[in-house]
Amino acid sequence: MSVKTGVRVSGGLVALEEEPTRLAEALDRIWTRWARESGAVTLTVPPLLPVSDLAVLDVYRNFPHLALVSSALDVTAAGADQIAQEAAAGEFSPGALRAAGLALPSSACYGVYLHYRGRQVPAEGELVSLLGQCFRDEDHFDGLRRLRSFRMREVVALGTPEQAMAHLDHSALFLETLADEIGLPLERRAAADPFYDQSDDRVTFQQLVAVKHEYVYQDMAIASVNTHQKFFGERCGISLTSGDPVSTSCVGFGVERWLQALADHFDGDWDQAQGAVEKAEESLT
């Protein structure tokens, strides 16, 4: 599964030329319109989040191997000459860096839960749409399917357990309809949920009830629907009008992975893929 034109990938970092960029924009128009028509409000979250905040969400307990953090240069300690020399060599040593208190998040929805921290959602629940830049230090990189930095459109529900589950059902129906309209064959598969601490009693629940389903194109997950129960509501102090912690769920669309799947399905013909997506856009209007 390869993409040969319009895409440049180096070290897990990607640049998209005109054709794949237009296709990504068309896809996101479909996703954002569906989110808006579903009642979602739009949110923009910071591309950097405090390490201490992500620690509350067990990010470094569950996925330290994926974590990327951000530091500033310590010019006082290292000196300008050393910093210039290390920059020319291509990397900075620990001695040239200050302590890293900020992180590049591995999932877009973390910023949503932190934004709602300590707040109460209305009785009708809250639906939030955002496009996030995600960062993961994978053990290897592979075209558009596995990147160090990638985009994720997410639509997150915060509310009662019933509202969270209704969002998953609504999202699954949309995903399946969209794939059919484009003509993209996807398989729905149960998968492990990355948000839960595997050391607690939530593991028993996961063994009984699937909490994450992926939509897979040739063994590559390009979208997923996830329920987190009350995990984020408890950790972030987000409450219902009753005072109970909110339940949350989300649907995520991996932008670059959709491009990879479409390029493969349409034999690298970006125009044909664009036509199929625009036709689906018209049908879903």
Secondary structure, 3 states (H helix, E strand, C coil): CCCCCCEEEECCEEEECHHHHHHHHHHHHHHHHHHHHCCCEECCCCCCEEHHHHHHCCHHHHCHHHCEEECCECHHHHCHHHHHHHHHHCCCCHHHECCCCEEECCCCCHHHHHHCCCCECCCCCEEEEEEEEEECCCCCCECCCECCEEEEEEEEEEECHHHHHHHHHHHHHHHHHHHHHHCCCCEEEEECCCCCCCCCCHHHHHHHCCCEEEEEECCEEEEEEEEEECHHHHHHCCECCCCCECEEEEEEEEHHHHHHHHHHHCCCCHHHHHHHHHHHHHHHC
